[in-house]
Amino acid sequence: MKTQVAIIGGGPSGLLLGQLLHRRGIETVVLERKTKDYVLSRIRAGVLEQGLVALMEEAGCATRLHAEGYAHDGTLLACGDQMFRIDFKALTGKPVMVYGQTEVTRDLYEAREKAGAAIDFNVEDVAIHGADTDAPYLTYSVDGAPKRLDCDFIAGCDGFHGVSRQAIPLEVRREYEKIYPFGWLGILSKTPPVNHELIYANSPRGFALCSMRNHSLSRYYIQCSLSDKPEDWTDDAFWQELKRRIPPDQAAQLVTGPSIEKSIAPLRSFVTEPMRWGRLFLCGDAAHIVPPTGAKGLNTAASDVHYLYNGLRDYYEKGSVMGIDTYSEKALARVWKAERFSWWFSSLMHRYPDQSAFDLKMQAAELAFLASNTSAQKAMAENYVGLPY
């Protein structure tokens, strides 16, 4: 079998790239190691930058997003009992869109199926061959049957544990990583959100986040120890701890209920350079991870897709290699800015085990400065709604 662009990974970045290329008449095949149902069962954050919304529009997949998504013009930051608002619309002219990543993926699957574009599920033993030549190809198996896929280019959208990054030789690849000394315990509940906007809370007991999926489905998080397990926390214990970490007036309005999903996510910053080796291009989590503070994971993957999609368009439509030759440089320039914002916001809102009394005073002063300074708020808002591509 042969295609123009082989895409490893059937998550949102691989599907988005495939759909964008399909609409330009560029053939793709997507390989996914799990089933479609498994991919759609994964619960992820859903704060979308305008750049991602525009890509979904260009892909022809934004109808439900606009009908069911929630435009958020700002967010709330709490420090102890005090809370202040960052007004995205006033400061940048742009909102963010709250629309679950699962729903983004569902919309992209529907579009790919409608287009009749090729996708293989339950793919095993994927191996990348000849990425540094003009004739790359993939070998893999489906239900024990061996397959080979010849292609012009390979897009590695297969996440942190996928094969794509590992295919870049160690002497070429350089990795940067920061492991945070805590995790996020999150629950999903069929309850109305405590507030119509997200609340990020810095508390002496640790960080908390009040988020939502829609008017009757809420997502809440609290900072926890890396040694904790989800089963260590009853629903009642979670709700009581969340109430202690958010301002009293918000805690009084909190509607609680049984969790329908509960998990702990570790926090990590990770970047690999370069994001291109020969005809292999890394996208999203295959190349970089950000802490969930500020919701940059999916959005940064979308910016990778933007650069790669436009580079491949120029190659096939204009015969230009400029876009693909500068892909890694352009993608990494924006990735590192997103990493900086996620690192800064995480440092601002969490309690660290080695913080001194001086460190805590500096954290409080930074929050007080942000609460009172329009220029600081504008810088945060510009990063939160998404830096330009």
Long-range contacts (C-beta under 8 A, 24 or more apart in sequence): 1-29, 1-147, 1-148, 1-149, 1-150, 2-149, 2-150, 2-151, 3-27, 3-28, 3-29, 3-118, 3-149, 3-150, 3-151, 4-28, 4-151, 4-152, 4-153, 4-316, 5-29, 5-151, 5-152, 5-153, 5-154, 5-155, 5-312, 6-31, 6-136, 6-138, 6-149, 6-151, 6-153, 6-154, 6-155, 7-31, 7-154, 7-155, 7-157, 8-126, 8-128, 8-138, 8-154, 8-155, 8-156, 8-157, 8-158, 8-162, 8-163, 8-164, 9-156, 9-157, 9-158, 9-159, 9-162, 9-164, 9-283, 9-284, 9-286, 10-34, 10-36, 10-39, 10-119, 10-121, 11-39, 11-105, 11-157, 11-159, 11-284, 12-101, 12-104, 12-105, 12-108, 12-298, 12-301, 13-157, 13-283, 13-284, 13-285, 13-298, 13-301, 13-302, 13-304, 13-305, 14-155, 14-157, 14-158, 14-283, 15-105, 15-108, 15-109, 15-112, 16-55, 16-56, 16-59, 16-108, 16-302, 16-305, 17-155, 17-157, 17-283, 17-305, 17-308, 17-309, 18-108, 18-112, 18-117, 19-59, 19-60, 19-61, 19-108, 19-111, 19-112, 19-115, 19-117, 20-55, 20-58, 20-59, 20-305, 20-309, 21-309, 21-312, 21-313, 22-112, 22-115, 22-117, 23-58, 23-59, 23-60, 24-313, 24-316, 24-317, 26-312, 26-313, 26-316, 28-117, 28-118, 29-118, 29-119, 29-120, 29-149, 29-151, 30-112, 30-117, 30-118, 30-119, 30-120, 31-119, 31-120, 31-123, 31-126, 31-138, 31-140, 31-149, 32-119, 32-120, 32-121, 32-122, 32-123, 33-122, 33-123, 33-124, 33-126, 33-158, 34-121, 34-122, 35-121, 35-122, 36-109, 36-121, 39-105, 39-109, 40-102, 40-105, 40-106, 40-109, 41-102, 42-101, 42-102, 43-100, 43-102, 43-188, 43-261, 43-263, 44-100, 44-101, 44-102, 44-297, 44-298, 45-101, 45-211, 45-219, 45-292, 45-295, 45-297, 45-298, 46-98, 46-99, 46-100, 46-101, 46-102, 46-103, 46-104, 46-213, 46-295, 47-72, 47-96, 47-97, 47-98, 47-198, 47-211, 47-295, 47-299, 48-96, 48-97, 48-98, 48-99, 48-104, 48-298, 48-299, 49-96, 49-299, 49-302, 49-385, 49-386, 50-94, 50-95, 50-96, 50-97, 50-385, 50-386, 51-299, 51-302, 51-303, 51-306, 51-386, 51-388, 51-389, 52-298, 52-299, 52-302, 52-386, 53-97, 55-302, 55-305, 55-306, 56-104, 56-107, 59-108, 59-111, 60-111, 61-104, 61-107, 61-108, 61-110, 61-111, 62-107, 64-103, 64-107, 65-97, 65-99, 65-103, 65-104, 65-107, 68-99, 68-103, 68-214, 69-97, 69-98, 69-99, 70-97, 70-98, 70-99, 70-212, 70-214, 71-95, 71-96, 71-97, 71-98, 72-96, 72-97, 72-98, 72-197, 72-198, 73-197, 74-197, 75-197, 75-198, 75-199, 75-200, 75-384, 76-195, 76-197, 76-198, 76-199, 76-200, 77-199, 77-200, 77-201, 77-202, 77-349, 77-367, 77-370, 77-371, 78-199, 78-200, 78-201, 78-202, 78-203, 78-246, 78-247, 78-250, 79-201, 79-202, 79-364, 79-367, 79-368, 79-371, 80-202, 80-203, 80-204, 80-247, 81-247, 81-248, 82-247, 82-371, 83-199, 83-247, 83-250, 84-370, 84-371, 85-197, 86-370, 86-377, 86-380, 86-381, 86-384, 87-377, 87-381, 88-381, 88-384, 88-385, 91-374, 91-377, 91-378, 91-381, 91-382, 92-378, 92-381, 92-382, 92-385, 94-385, 94-386, 95-385, 96-384, 96-385, 96-386, 98-198, 98-211, 98-212, 98-213, 100-213, 101-298, 104-298, 120-147, 126-158, 126-163, 127-163, 128-154, 128-156, 128-163, 128-164, 128-167, 128-280, 131-167, 131-277, 131-278, 131-279, 131-280, 132-277, 132-278, 132-279, 133-278, 133-279, 134-279, 136-278, 136-279, 136-280, 152-279, 153-279, 153-280, 153-281, 153-312, 153-324, 154-279, 154-280, 154-281, 155-281, 155-283, 155-308, 156-280, 156-281, 156-282, 156-283, 156-286, 156-287, 157-283, 157-284, 157-286, 157-301, 158-286, 159-284, 159-285, 159-286, 160-270, 160-285, 160-286, 160-289, 162-286, 164-280, 164-282, 164-286, 165-272, 165-282, 165-286, 165-287, 167-277, 167-280, 168-272, 168-274, 168-277, 168-280, 168-282, 169-277, 172-274, 172-277, 173-272, 173-273, 173-274, 173-277, 174-272, 174-273, 175-270, 175-271, 175-272, 175-273, 176-269, 176-270, 176-271, 176-272, 176-273, 177-268, 177-269, 177-270, 177-271, 178-268, 178-269, 178-270, 178-343, 179-266, 179-267, 179-268, 180-266, 180-267, 180-268, 180-269, 180-291, 180-346, 180-350, 181-226, 181-352, 181-353, 181-354, 182-206, 182-223, 182-224, 182-225, 182-226, 182-267, 182-350, 182-351, 182-352, 182-353, 183-223, 183-224, 183-225, 183-226, 183-228, 183-264, 183-265, 183-266, 183-267, 184-209, 184-221, 184-222, 184-223, 184-224, 184-264, 184-265, 184-267, 184-292, 185-221, 185-222, 185-223, 185-224, 185-228, 185-230, 185-233, 185-238, 185-262, 185-263, 185-264, 186-219, 186-220, 186-221, 186-261, 186-262, 186-263, 186-264, 186-265, 187-219, 187-220, 187-235, 187-238, 187-259, 187-261, 187-262, 188-213, 188-217, 188-218, 188-219, 188-259, 188-260, 188-261, 188-262, 189-217, 189-218, 189-220, 189-256, 189-257, 189-258, 189-259, 189-260, 190-216, 190-217, 190-257, 190-258, 190-260, 191-216, 191-217, 191-218, 191-255, 191-256, 191-257, 192-216, 192-218, 192-255, 193-218, 194-218, 194-246, 194-250, 194-253, 194-254, 194-255, 195-250, 195-253, 199-246, 199-250, 200-293, 200-345, 200-349, 201-245, 201-246, 201-247, 201-349, 202-348, 202-349, 202-350, 202-351, 202-363, 202-367, 203-244, 203-245, 203-246, 203-351, 204-351, 205-241, 205-244, 205-245, 205-351, 206-245, 206-350, 206-351, 207-245, 207-349, 207-350, 207-351, 208-242, 208-245, 208-246, 210-242, 210-246, 210-250, 221-292, 223-350, 223-351, 224-264, 226-266, 228-264, 229-264, 230-262, 230-263, 230-264, 233-262, 235-259, 235-262, 238-262, 265-292, 267-291, 267-292, 267-293, 267-346, 269-339, 269-342, 269-343, 271-332, 271-335, 271-336, 271-339, 273-328, 273-332, 274-328, 274-332, 275-304, 275-327, 275-328, 275-331, 275-332, 276-324, 276-327, 276-328, 281-308, 281-324, 281-327, 281-328, 283-308, 287-331, 287-335, 288-335, 288-339, 290-338, 290-339, 290-342, 291-342, 291-343, 291-346, 293-342, 293-345, 293-346, 293-349, 293-350, 294-341, 294-342, 294-345, 294-346, 294-383, 294-384, 296-338, 296-341, 296-342, 299-338, 299-386, 300-334, 300-335, 300-338, 303-331, 303-334, 303-335, 303-338, 303-389, 304-331, 304-335, 306-389, 307-331, 307-389, 334-387, 334-389, 337-383, 337-387, 338-383, 338-387, 341-383, 341-384, 345-380
